[in-house]
Amino acid sequence: MGGRRLMLVDPVAVNYVMSRGYDYPKPDFVRDSLASMAAGYEGLLTADGEMHRKQRKILNQAFSAAQVKSFTPIFWEKAIRLRDIWLDFTASPASFFTPADPLTTPEALDTLEDVDPEPATTNTLSPSALTTSFLPNPFASFVPSKASPTFSTTVTSRHAPSNTTEPSTAPCRLDVLPWLARATLDVIGAAGFGYAFNSLEAAAERRENESELARAFAVIFATARKFRVMTVLQVWFPVLRNFRTENAAMRQATATMRKIGLELIEQRRETVLSETEKVAEKTTSIEGDKTVLGRDLLSVLIRSNVAEIPTQRMSLNEILCQISTFLAAGHETSSSSLTWTLFALARNPAVQHKLRAELRSLSIPSSLHSHDASPTQSPSSPNLEADPHSGFFERIMQLPYLDAVVRESLRLFAPITTTMRVASADDVIPVGLPFVDRRGQQCEEIRVRPGDIISIPIQALNKNEDTWGVDADVFRPERWTQGRQDEEEENRKGACGRRTAVQGLWGNMMTFGGGNPVNGNRSCIGYRFALSEIKIFLYVLVRDLEFTIDPAIEIEKKVNVLTRPCVKSEPHRGNQMPLYIRRVPTDIHHEDVYHH
Ligand code: HEM
């Protein structure tokens, strides 16, 4: 229809485009779709040009390595809670295998299949309405996924298996996807904004009264994710974008998000402002005042609203947009990645065994051993210095095999499989290797015109055999440990002296995007946050639980912004990742095996 599309796989060309974020911005239709999830065009995901540059500079403070370290106790607390819920499930296999929940009977499933997730006529969605083929929804309160007919119906205790229940080693089938999504939603709420979604707790207690913000998000996500022919037509015919409709539920959800955002800002404003004043007075004070400026996301946002220098100031609207942007960008990406990692481990028992051995070789400090381990600091004022366990958390981050597993999983299961850019002017894109065009002519560059849409196939690049070798599509964490440095160096140059790997933000991959601070850095600002969260969750979950999968089940990737799993033979059940979990008894020998 007259549009031109370019899909780049040449690493030199990919690097060229991705490192010029402002010359090659996101196309309007991509921004529109992101804006519908992130409540507007003034958040970091959707802002462009100078507004983006300013925001990125301000927000970087909240994602520095030191700041992210201070969130580790929050990651730990949520991971422990999830582990305990799952351990409780494994302790009650009888209830697990009793199909007591009416929602999971075949009749109930049929009823559910008829439920339309479109919230057009309702202001609030019933939880079951959200558990449909579109939504593996953490917001959807606790309704067992249609794929988990064996959910326990017992109310679980807060602790690991009690002494009265003989711990079972029989595996239980569990859809891990919504559980992980809930855990990561709780994490980003607490770490980013000191907001308690309590979505894990609500699920564990089978309550439906989740937080107001979670319900509002459910509506927004349900609408944003729904596939509509109109959305596709709007990509090709921009004039149709003037006919966007917003239903009443969506309007109310957006208003709720705004209201809660304002409340969060109000609650924290006083502390932040008094901190700022104290620090300003410090220059004149004689006593060494220990006040330091909070660098957590909400504090950074609030301070920017009162900044006097325009290049450091964000409007109230920009701040409110960031809250929804970070909630949207920061939770399902991590949970998708954790879900796929558990899947990869379930499919590769030897890797899982080796990983568990490494994890168990690092003992948990006795002060953290309690099942009720709670964060050592308040989410609202994370402070690295105050955390007595930061050394332990740091050692988790450095575990080599855990690192290799995470890298390999983010390579093969990139949560964001493709990104898009649009050429804003005539340009010539260099390539690493000449190519032959459709007229049979050899080309050493690619000429683009304004408006040309460029796709960057992140996942395909991650499986490029030129870069990763003939086993590019095999899950093999060892590729990151054996002679990793040499391999990376080799990739950079390639056998014939050309660059075969992309220069992404992380690990010769575009999994977290790429960018250049001068020409536009659109890479993932939360990558340290995500890596740290993923590693802590894996450390806690894989130490004590074994994950397996029914070999007869074929899992497929379904992509709708993010990559989500589906069971091929059960498309009507929507997104799910049914795994079998089993408690792994402590095994001293296990640890020895790793050391040898
Ligand atoms: C495994 C987890 C994650 C993956 C794979 C991931 C991936 C990405 C990618 C590929 C981009 C660039 C998109 C593009 O250029 O089109 C991006 C941007 C972004 N990510 Fe992430 N992300 C993850 C986790 C997070 C987390 C935890 C947060 C926040 C706490 C976050 C916040 C953002 C934001 C705000 C942007 C926009 C940055 C900008 O345009 O300046 N992400 N992410």
Residues whose N, C-alpha, C, O or C-beta is under 5 A from the ligand:
A	BS01	HEM	L44 L45 F326 A329 G330 T333 S334 S337 P415 I416 T419 M510 T511 F512 G513 N521 R522 S523 C524 I525 G526 F529 A530
